[in-house]
Amino acid sequence: MNKVLIIDDEEDILDLLEEYLACDKNEIFKAKSVPEALRYLQKQTFKIVVSDLVLETGKGESVLRYMRQPGGIHQNTPILLISGKVEKPNDLKGKTSFLAKPFSQEEFLTAINRLIKKPAKKTSSQGVKKKSVHPSLKKIIGK
């Protein structure tokens, strides 16, 4: 089970993103403010952090700066920054990405999966293709 921290000052956004991530049985932590997010980050590590850029109590960029401190335990933690009020920041470094609001569940999960380098799960409507084995390799692998 992956631990995910979601930071947003809007309760409905927190709930929606929690619902989006529930399909993968993640353990979700929600913070409504920068101080609350920093308290979580001081106590534990996360597989990924999702943060709004514009919060009532500060900017998501301050969370990003805290996490990217050289030698810190969160230095390499993937971060997905979201916002409906600002444009994509120019100086995204490392495992950091930006997604403009509004976005669909598919767009959100694709951005998350891209950051953690995990292929998106196929839904039953997409089907799954079975890979065939080249005839010359069948002898080698015993199939």
N, C-alpha and C positions, 0 to 999 in steps of 0.2 A: 504494500500500500504506500503510495507516494503522498508526502505532505506538501500541500499547496497553500501559499498565503495570498489572499486577495485583499487589496487595499482600495477602498472607494468610500466616499462620504455619503453615497446614496444607497440606502438600504435595499431598494428594489434591484439595483445593479448587483449588489453583493449576492442577493438571493438568486438572481438569474444566472450569474456566473457559477455559483455553487451548483445549481441544477445542471448546467452545461457539463460540469466536471464530474458529476455524480455517476455518469455512465461508466467511468473507469474505476470506480470504487476508491477514489482518492480521499485522503483525510484533509478536510478543508478547514483553514483558519481564516477568520475574517477580521479585518481592522477597519475602523471608520476614520482614523486619523493617523497622521505621521507619528506622533508619540506612541500610540498603541501599536503601530507596525514595528517601530524600533524596539519596543519591549519584547515582542515576539522574536524578532531577529537576534536579540541579545541572548535568548534562552535556547534556541534550537535552529537546526538547519532545515532547508526546504528543497524539494526537487525543482520547483519553479516558483517565482513570485510574479503576480499580476498586480500592477498598480496604475491607478488613474494619475494623470499628470497634474490635474488641477483639483486640489482638496481645500476645504475650508480652513484646515489647520496648517496648511503649508503646501509645498509642491512635491509631487512624486519624485522629482529630480533629486530632492534631498535624501530620499530613501535610496535611490540609485547611487548617489555619491557615498553614502554610508556603506552600502554593500560592496562597492568597488574599491574600498580602501586596500592598498597593497598589503598582502599577507593576512587579510581578514578571512574568516571562515566562509563568507558569502562571495568572495571575489569571483568565483567561477559559476555561481548560481545563475541560471537563465532568468531573465526578467522580460516580461511583456508589458510595455507601457501602453495605456489606452487613454483616449481623450476624444471628446466631441467639440472641444473649445479651442484647441491649439493644433498647429500643423506638426508634422513629424520633425522631431529634433534632428539637427544635422550631425551631431557628434555622438551617435550611438556606437559604442565600442563593445567588443567581446560578444558574449551571448545575450544581446539585448535587441529587442525588436519593438516596433510600434504598430498599433492597430487603431484606426480611426473609428469612432462611434458614429452612427450605429453599425453593427456588424451582425452577421448571422451566426448561429451555433457552429455551422460548418467552417466559416472563416476563422472563428475563434479557436476551434480545436485544431485546425490546420496550422495556425500560427504557433500554438502551444507545441504541437508535435514537431514542427520544424525546429523550434528552439531546443527541444530536448532530444532532437535527432531520432525520433521514433516515427515510423510510418503511420499514417492515419489508419484507423480501423475501418475495415470494409463493412458496410451495412448489408443486411440481407438482400436489399433491393439491387445492390451493385454486383452481387455474385462474386465468386472467387474462382479464378482460373487456375487449373492445376498445371504446373510446369512440366513439360515433357523432357525426357532425358534423351540426348543425342545417341543414336544407335552405337556409335563407336565407344561411348562412355559406359554403356550398359554392362559390358564385360568387365570393366575396371571396378565399377562400384557394386557389381553383383545384382543388377536389376534386369 
